[in-house]
Amino acid sequence: MTRGAIVVFAKRPRPGEVKTRMTPPLSPEQAADLYAAMLRDVLDATAEFAAALELAPVCAALPPAAVPELAALCPRAFRVVAQRGPDLAARMDHAVREAAAAGARRVLLRGSDSPAFDGDVVAEALEALDAVDLVLCPGADGGYDLVGLRGPVPGLFDHPMSTASVLADTLARATRRGLRVRLLEPRFDLDTVEDLRHLARVRTPRLELLCARTFAFLDALAAGPSLALAKGEDPR
């Protein structure tokens, strides 16, 4: 590690535990298969980004007992650790502190719901941290898909997460702490069936390289009774 760490927040791909906002029309088993495909895409791409940018790749597993299961999915470069804390805010804070304690001078956190995230975004965030204290990549739902920090900031995430105001809440706390902030160009993640339709509409050869397994899942849906999901039609 010479420049920092990039931490992927990951869950075990179990039916009923992941992508529940897509069920229905997806079954819990389909939702778990989709999440597993997305996660593998994210892990593979992150390993490549980390090697190119001299970052240490880390997978933060939830629940903690899933560390061995998720370690089996990770490329060999990854260090796999347990997420710690009663809620997402606490787990994010812990991940930053843990990475900093291991020697990371810059810490990037990303979720596993954004397989279309490319290396340019990660490189831009890392470069921005030479001049600012906090980098955020906004999502379409009022949150963010990437967080970059120069080190731990106690209380930065100490507000409700996974809400439509999470970006605004984090920015307000950053302002009160006098942090210099950079916002990157907004991106999208895959939380709903409409997000899957959007991914299908913006499909390009470059995205296919980043999201090979995710697109394979969409193609499998298109070949079966869930054809409407991939074509952007009303599935009812």
Residue frames as qw, qx, qy, qz and C-alpha x, y, z in Angstrom:
[[0.000, 0.890, 0.457, 0.000, 0.00, 0.00, 0.00],
 [0.454, 0.012, 0.005, 0.891, 1.45, 3.37, -0.98],
 [0.091, -0.299, -0.199, -0.929, -1.52, 5.68, -1.52],
 [0.496, -0.146, 0.341, -0.785, -4.31, 4.30, 0.64],
 [0.203, 0.118, 0.969, -0.081, -7.09, 1.71, 0.80],
 [0.492, -0.041, -0.331, -0.804, -10.34, 1.09, -1.03],
 [0.239, 0.032, 0.879, -0.412, -12.98, -0.73, 1.00],
 [0.428, -0.154, -0.626, -0.633, -15.92, -2.56, -0.61],
 [0.469, -0.080, 0.586, -0.655, -18.93, -2.96, 1.67],
 [0.463, 0.080, -0.780, -0.414, -20.40, -6.38, 0.90],
 [0.703, -0.173, 0.413, -0.553, -23.19, -8.62, 2.17],
 [0.305, -0.071, 0.941, 0.131, -23.54, -12.34, 1.82],
 [0.398, 0.092, -0.457, -0.790, -25.76, -13.07, -1.20],
 [0.076, 0.184, 0.954, -0.225, -28.60, -14.86, 0.56],
 [0.193, -0.502, -0.629, -0.562, -32.29, -14.86, -0.52],
 [0.421, -0.783, -0.452, -0.072, -34.28, -12.42, 1.58],
 [0.563, -0.606, -0.078, 0.557, -31.16, -10.52, 2.72],
 [0.260, -0.319, 0.346, 0.843, -30.18, -8.58, -0.42],
 [0.111, -0.028, -0.535, -0.837, -31.92, -6.55, -3.15],
 [0.098, 0.419, 0.852, -0.299, -35.24, -6.85, -1.32],
 [0.270, 0.556, 0.113, -0.778, -36.58, -3.70, -3.02],
 [0.317, 0.308, -0.656, -0.612, -36.61, -5.73, -6.25],
 [0.183, -0.154, -0.970, -0.042, -38.85, -8.46, -4.82],
 [0.679, 0.386, 0.572, 0.249, -41.30, -8.66, -6.43],
 [0.869, 0.297, -0.148, -0.368, -41.12, -8.85, -9.43],
 [0.438, 0.436, -0.776, 0.124, -37.87, -10.75, -8.84],
 [0.856, -0.394, -0.331, -0.052, -38.03, -13.74, -6.55],
 [0.500, -0.811, 0.304, 0.024, -35.79, -13.68, -3.46],
 [0.832, -0.108, 0.414, 0.352, -33.59, -16.29, -5.17],
 [0.556, 0.656, 0.232, 0.455, -33.27, -14.16, -8.31],
 [0.118, -0.967, 0.090, -0.207, -32.47, -11.10, -6.22],
 [0.687, -0.594, 0.380, 0.178, -29.70, -13.02, -4.43],
 [0.784, 0.213, 0.389, 0.434, -28.32, -14.25, -7.76],
 [0.308, 0.869, 0.113, 0.371, -28.34, -10.69, -9.08],
 [0.356, -0.903, 0.231, -0.064, -26.52, -9.41, -6.01],
 [0.809, -0.298, 0.405, 0.304, -23.92, -12.17, -6.27],
 [0.661, 0.505, 0.303, 0.465, -23.29, -11.22, -9.90],
 [0.051, 0.950, -0.004, 0.307, -23.01, -7.53, -9.05],
 [0.596, -0.750, 0.278, 0.065, -20.69, -8.23, -6.14],
 [0.825, -0.041, 0.373, 0.423, -18.34, -10.35, -8.22],
 [0.467, 0.721, 0.202, 0.471, -18.22, -7.61, -10.86],
 [0.206, -0.950, 0.095, -0.215, -17.49, -4.96, -8.22],
 [0.740, -0.558, 0.323, 0.192, -14.78, -7.03, -6.55],
 [0.782, 0.212, 0.334, 0.482, -13.01, -7.86, -9.82],
 [0.302, 0.822, 0.129, 0.465, -13.12, -4.26, -11.02],
 [0.395, -0.901, 0.138, -0.112, -11.99, -2.91, -7.66],
 [0.828, -0.312, 0.299, 0.357, -9.00, -5.26, -7.64],
 [0.621, 0.458, 0.267, 0.577, -7.98, -3.84, -11.01],
 [0.014, -0.926, -0.051, -0.374, -8.48, -0.23, -9.88],
 [0.643, -0.744, 0.164, 0.073, -6.51, -0.88, -6.71],
 [0.816, -0.066, 0.286, 0.498, -3.56, -2.37, -8.60],
 [0.450, 0.627, 0.236, 0.590, -3.48, 0.53, -11.07],
 [0.130, -0.863, -0.008, -0.488, -3.78, 3.22, -8.37],
 [0.405, 0.269, -0.675, 0.554, -1.56, 1.62, -5.71],
 [0.559, -0.406, 0.198, -0.695, -4.38, 1.05, -3.25],
 [0.036, -0.095, 0.969, -0.224, -4.92, -1.81, -0.84],
 [0.551, -0.227, -0.467, -0.654, -8.27, -3.53, -1.62],
 [0.126, -0.034, 0.821, -0.556, -10.39, -4.50, 1.38],
 [0.460, -0.352, -0.636, -0.510, -13.74, -6.28, 1.52],
 [0.221, -0.160, 0.587, -0.762, -15.84, -5.44, 4.59],
 [0.336, -0.178, -0.882, -0.277, -18.25, -8.32, 5.18],
 [0.448, -0.096, 0.393, -0.798, -21.74, -8.29, 6.67],
 [0.629, -0.758, 0.073, -0.152, -22.62, -10.14, 8.80],
 [0.149, -0.751, 0.643, -0.023, -19.22, -10.76, 10.43],
 [0.734, -0.123, 0.665, -0.051, -19.79, -14.52, 10.24],
 [0.772, 0.603, 0.195, -0.053, -19.82, -14.20, 6.44],
 [0.091, -0.816, 0.495, 0.285, -16.09, -13.38, 6.24],
 [0.461, -0.209, 0.818, 0.274, -15.10, -16.88, 5.01],
 [0.552, 0.563, 0.616, 0.010, -17.97, -16.99, 2.50],
 [0.304, 0.942, 0.027, -0.137, -17.11, -13.59, 1.03],
 [0.296, -0.679, 0.589, 0.322, -13.38, -14.29, 1.10],
 [0.603, 0.095, 0.755, 0.240, -14.06, -17.15, -1.31],
 [0.465, 0.786, 0.404, 0.053, -15.58, -14.66, -3.77],
 [0.055, -0.949, 0.161, 0.265, -12.77, -12.09, -3.57],
 [0.688, 0.611, -0.311, 0.240, -9.73, -11.87, -5.84],
 [0.817, -0.182, -0.348, 0.422, -6.59, -12.88, -3.98],
 [0.306, 0.397, -0.186, 0.845, -5.38, -9.30, -3.51],
 [0.439, -0.653, -0.145, -0.600, -8.22, -8.54, -1.10],
 [0.121, 0.060, -0.790, 0.598, -8.01, -8.49, 2.66],
 [0.464, -0.489, -0.569, -0.471, -11.41, -9.48, 4.07],
 [0.064, 0.062, -0.623, 0.777, -12.57, -8.02, 7.37],
 [0.116, -0.590, -0.796, 0.070, -15.84, -7.94, 9.29],
 [0.116, -0.610, -0.138, -0.771, -18.06, -4.89, 9.37],
 [0.384, -0.286, -0.687, 0.546, -18.38, -3.71, 12.97],
 [0.114, 0.016, 0.175, -0.978, -21.08, -1.54, 14.48],
 [0.318, 0.379, 0.766, -0.411, -24.82, -1.48, 15.18],
 [0.502, 0.765, 0.323, -0.240, -25.75, 0.44, 12.02],
 [0.720, 0.540, 0.155, 0.407, -24.31, 1.52, 8.68],
 [0.031, 0.942, -0.166, 0.290, -23.01, 4.84, 10.01],
 [0.613, -0.663, 0.429, -0.026, -21.03, 3.11, 12.74],
 [0.891, 0.065, 0.375, 0.250, -19.76, 0.47, 10.33],
 [0.532, 0.762, 0.033, 0.368, -18.52, 3.12, 7.88],
 [0.208, -0.899, 0.311, -0.227, -16.77, 5.00, 10.67],
 [0.798, -0.410, 0.436, 0.069, -15.16, 1.78, 11.88],
 [0.845, 0.372, 0.240, 0.300, -13.95, 0.90, 8.37],
 [0.296, 0.875, -0.142, 0.356, -12.24, 4.28, 8.00],
 [0.439, -0.778, 0.411, -0.180, -10.61, 4.04, 11.42],
 [0.902, -0.152, 0.388, 0.115, -9.47, 0.45, 10.79],
 [0.741, 0.560, 0.109, 0.354, -7.94, 1.33, 7.41],
 [0.068, 0.905, -0.244, 0.341, -6.20, 4.38, 8.84],
 [0.661, -0.618, 0.416, -0.090, -4.83, 2.32, 11.73],
 [0.907, 0.085, 0.337, 0.240, -3.38, -0.10, 9.16],
 [0.461, -0.349, 0.318, 0.751, -1.47, 2.78, 7.57],
 [0.354, 0.605, 0.568, 0.432, -3.80, 4.05, 4.84],
 [0.184, -0.242, -0.063, 0.951, -3.24, 7.75, 4.13],
 [0.443, 0.081, -0.231, -0.862, -6.39, 7.91, 2.00],
 [0.281, 0.158, 0.924, -0.206, -9.50, 5.78, 2.52],
 [0.428, 0.054, -0.410, -0.803, -12.16, 5.18, -0.13],
 [0.406, 0.151, 0.826, -0.360, -15.42, 3.42, 0.73],
 [0.417, 0.127, -0.497, -0.750, -17.69, 2.01, -1.96],
 [0.739, 0.024, 0.465, -0.486, -20.80, -0.13, -1.95],
 [0.317, -0.080, 0.898, 0.294, -21.51, -3.26, -3.95],
 [0.447, 0.627, 0.590, -0.245, -24.60, -1.88, -5.74],
 [0.297, 0.871, -0.113, -0.375, -22.73, 0.09, -8.40],
 [0.798, -0.042, 0.478, 0.364, -21.01, -2.32, -10.82],
 [0.528, 0.747, 0.241, 0.325, -20.99, 0.40, -13.53],
 [0.307, -0.916, 0.182, 0.185, -18.51, 2.44, -11.46],
 [0.823, 0.467, -0.126, 0.299, -15.32, 2.74, -13.51],
 [0.733, -0.209, -0.163, 0.626, -11.70, 3.37, -12.59],
 [0.223, 0.507, 0.085, 0.828, -11.85, 7.01, -13.69],
 [0.478, -0.753, -0.186, -0.412, -14.18, 7.79, -10.79],
 [0.829, -0.476, -0.120, 0.268, -11.86, 6.16, -8.27],
 [0.624, 0.143, 0.019, 0.768, -8.83, 7.93, -9.73],
 [0.018, -0.668, -0.147, -0.730, -10.63, 11.29, -9.62],
 [0.645, -0.724, -0.163, -0.183, -11.63, 10.77, -5.98],
 [0.829, -0.281, -0.072, 0.479, -8.11, 9.78, -5.00],
 [0.442, 0.339, 0.069, 0.828, -6.58, 12.79, -6.76],
 [0.238, -0.764, -0.203, -0.564, -9.12, 15.14, -5.18],
 [0.747, -0.626, -0.198, 0.105, -8.02, 14.02, -1.72],
 [0.627, 0.086, -0.099, 0.768, -4.70, 15.76, -2.33],
 [0.054, 0.343, 0.032, 0.937, -6.58, 19.05, -2.00],
 [0.565, -0.434, -0.068, -0.698, -9.72, 18.33, 0.06],
 [0.271, -0.301, 0.797, -0.448, -10.67, 16.34, 3.15],
 [0.540, 0.248, 0.743, -0.306, -13.82, 14.62, 1.89],
 [0.240, 0.187, -0.623, -0.721, -14.94, 13.40, -1.53],
 [0.536, 0.264, 0.698, -0.396, -18.46, 12.18, -2.25],
 [0.088, 0.005, -0.733, -0.675, -19.93, 10.73, -5.43],
 [0.516, 0.122, 0.346, -0.774, -23.68, 11.46, -5.29],
 [0.176, 0.200, 0.945, 0.190, -26.23, 8.85, -6.27],
 [0.199, -0.329, -0.501, -0.775, -29.64, 9.38, -7.83],
 [0.519, -0.554, -0.640, -0.116, -31.48, 8.63, -4.57],
 [0.309, -0.882, 0.052, -0.351, -30.09, 11.40, -2.38],
 [0.815, -0.510, 0.197, 0.192, -27.20, 9.32, -1.09],
 [0.189, 0.799, -0.539, -0.189, -23.72, 8.60, -2.41],
 [0.976, 0.175, -0.122, -0.037, -21.90, 5.67, -3.97],
 [0.746, 0.206, -0.289, 0.564, -18.33, 6.54, -3.00],
 [0.389, -0.921, 0.016, -0.013, -16.76, 8.23, 0.00],
 [0.718, 0.328, -0.272, 0.550, -13.16, 9.40, 0.15],
 [0.454, -0.889, -0.004, -0.056, -11.45, 10.65, 3.30],
 [0.365, 0.677, -0.528, 0.360, -7.93, 11.63, 4.32],
 [0.224, 0.118, -0.837, 0.485, -8.55, 10.01, 7.70],
 [0.232, -0.533, -0.803, 0.134, -11.20, 9.40, 10.38],
 [0.138, -0.334, 0.016, -0.932, -13.68, 12.20, 11.10],
 [0.044, -0.251, -0.871, 0.420, -15.59, 11.38, 14.30],
 [0.257, 0.535, 0.531, -0.605, -19.34, 11.88, 13.94],
 [0.128, 0.277, -0.476, -0.825, -19.31, 12.55, 10.19],
 [0.369, -0.126, -0.792, -0.470, -21.78, 9.75, 9.50],
 [0.044, -0.215, -0.810, 0.543, -23.68, 10.08, 12.77],
 [0.480, 0.237, 0.074, -0.842, -27.10, 10.55, 11.18],
 [0.793, 0.242, 0.507, -0.236, -29.74, 8.26, 9.62],
 [0.100, -0.356, 0.733, 0.571, -28.36, 6.48, 6.55],
 [0.110, 0.244, 0.900, 0.344, -30.15, 5.08, 3.48],
 [0.168, 0.740, 0.508, -0.407, -32.49, 8.08, 3.36],
 [0.470, 0.742, 0.318, 0.357, -33.19, 10.67, 0.68],
 [0.078, -0.978, 0.098, -0.167, -31.30, 13.28, 2.74],
 [0.866, -0.355, 0.065, 0.346, -28.15, 11.33, 3.56],
 [0.592, 0.374, 0.083, 0.709, -25.96, 13.38, 1.18],
 [0.092, -0.792, -0.053, -0.602, -27.29, 16.66, 2.53],
 [0.726, -0.684, -0.016, -0.066, -26.90, 15.45, 6.13],
 [0.845, -0.126, 0.054, 0.517, -23.29, 14.39, 5.54],
 [0.386, 0.546, 0.085, 0.738, -22.46, 17.68, 3.83],
 [0.347, -0.837, -0.063, -0.419, -23.98, 19.63, 6.73],
 [0.815, -0.550, 0.051, 0.174, -21.83, 17.73, 9.23],
 [0.740, 0.173, 0.101, 0.642, -18.76, 18.23, 7.05],
 [0.123, 0.750, 0.085, 0.644, -19.42, 21.99, 6.93],
 [0.565, -0.798, -0.002, -0.210, -19.76, 22.19, 10.72],
 [0.847, -0.375, 0.158, 0.341, -16.38, 20.45, 11.03],
 [0.008, 0.861, -0.304, -0.406, -14.71, 22.79, 8.58],
 [0.680, -0.042, 0.651, 0.335, -13.94, 20.06, 6.05],
 [0.244, 0.500, -0.436, -0.707, -13.04, 20.88, 2.47],
 [0.670, 0.247, 0.676, -0.184, -15.39, 18.88, 0.24],
 [0.182, 0.320, -0.613, -0.699, -15.44, 17.84, -3.41],
 [0.729, 0.290, 0.492, -0.376, -18.55, 16.41, -5.09],
 [0.225, -0.163, 0.794, 0.540, -17.98, 14.23, -8.12],
 [0.451, 0.047, -0.455, -0.766, -20.33, 13.76, -11.05],
 [0.709, -0.090, 0.456, -0.531, -23.43, 11.84, -9.91],
 [0.210, 0.190, -0.923, -0.260, -23.64, 8.12, -10.73],
 [0.776, -0.176, -0.088, -0.599, -26.31, 5.46, -10.39],
 [0.159, -0.248, 0.939, -0.175, -26.53, 2.21, -8.50],
 [0.486, -0.118, -0.736, -0.456, -28.90, -0.74, -8.79],
 [0.198, -0.034, 0.699, -0.686, -31.52, -0.65, -6.07],
 [0.609, 0.352, 0.409, -0.581, -34.80, -1.05, -7.97],
 [0.668, 0.339, 0.629, 0.206, -36.12, -2.80, -11.06],
 [0.357, 0.927, 0.109, -0.031, -36.18, 0.57, -12.83],
 [0.229, -0.795, 0.508, 0.241, -32.44, 0.82, -12.15],
 [0.618, -0.047, 0.740, 0.264, -32.00, -2.50, -13.95],
 [0.538, 0.720, 0.431, 0.083, -33.95, -1.11, -16.89],
 [0.069, 0.967, -0.187, -0.160, -31.71, 1.95, -16.93],
 [0.450, -0.514, 0.669, 0.293, -28.58, -0.22, -16.97],
 [0.634, 0.301, 0.678, 0.218, -30.00, -2.14, -19.93],
 [0.378, 0.895, 0.238, -0.014, -30.72, 1.11, -21.78],
 [0.007, 0.932, -0.348, -0.100, -27.18, 2.52, -21.30],
 [0.890, -0.151, 0.377, 0.207, -25.41, -0.74, -22.14],
 [0.386, 0.835, -0.373, -0.120, -22.10, -0.25, -23.98],
 [0.853, 0.239, -0.413, 0.211, -19.09, -2.48, -24.69],
 [0.179, 0.486, -0.552, 0.654, -17.16, -0.67, -21.95],
 [0.600, -0.349, 0.335, -0.638, -19.92, -1.31, -19.42],
 [0.958, 0.038, -0.210, -0.193, -20.08, -4.94, -20.50],
 [0.599, 0.356, -0.576, 0.427, -16.43, -5.31, -19.48],
 [0.122, -0.381, 0.526, -0.751, -17.15, -3.82, -16.06],
 [0.618, -0.053, 0.430, -0.656, -20.44, -5.62, -15.47],
 [0.350, 0.208, -0.833, -0.375, -20.07, -8.93, -17.32],
 [0.103, -0.189, -0.952, 0.215, -21.87, -11.03, -14.73],
 [0.252, 0.423, 0.433, -0.755, -24.57, -8.42, -14.12],
 [0.468, 0.390, -0.343, -0.715, -25.36, -8.24, -17.83],
 [0.266, 0.066, -0.947, -0.169, -25.34, -12.02, -18.03],
 [0.106, 0.328, 0.798, -0.495, -28.04, -11.99, -15.34],
 [0.385, 0.487, 0.090, -0.779, -30.07, -9.46, -17.34],
 [0.380, 0.303, -0.695, -0.530, -29.65, -11.55, -20.48],
 [0.105, -0.107, -0.983, 0.102, -30.91, -14.60, -18.62],
 [0.261, 0.448, 0.544, -0.660, -33.97, -12.62, -17.53],
 [0.394, 0.472, -0.260, -0.744, -34.56, -11.52, -21.10],
 [0.305, 0.175, -0.877, -0.329, -34.50, -15.13, -22.25],
 [0.116, -0.269, -0.928, 0.228, -37.18, -16.14, -19.76],
 [0.102, -0.729, -0.664, -0.132, -40.58, -14.95, -18.49],
 [0.281, -0.775, -0.202, 0.528, -39.09, -11.73, -17.02],
 [0.527, 0.377, 0.365, 0.668, -38.35, -10.32, -20.48],
 [0.016, -0.912, -0.286, -0.293, -40.07, -7.03, -19.59],
 [0.560, -0.747, 0.017, 0.356, -37.40, -6.21, -17.00],
 [0.566, -0.206, 0.379, 0.702, -34.65, -5.98, -19.56],
 [0.276, 0.475, 0.539, 0.639, -36.74, -4.23, -22.23],
 [0.034, -0.038, -0.203, 0.978, -37.98, -1.48, -19.95],
 [0.411, -0.365, -0.543, -0.635, -41.65, -2.45, -20.27],
 [0.558, -0.382, 0.330, -0.658, -44.24, -2.60, -17.54],
 [0.143, 0.196, -0.969, 0.035, -43.80, -6.10, -16.02],
 [0.462, 0.105, 0.624, -0.621, -47.40, -6.34, -14.80]]
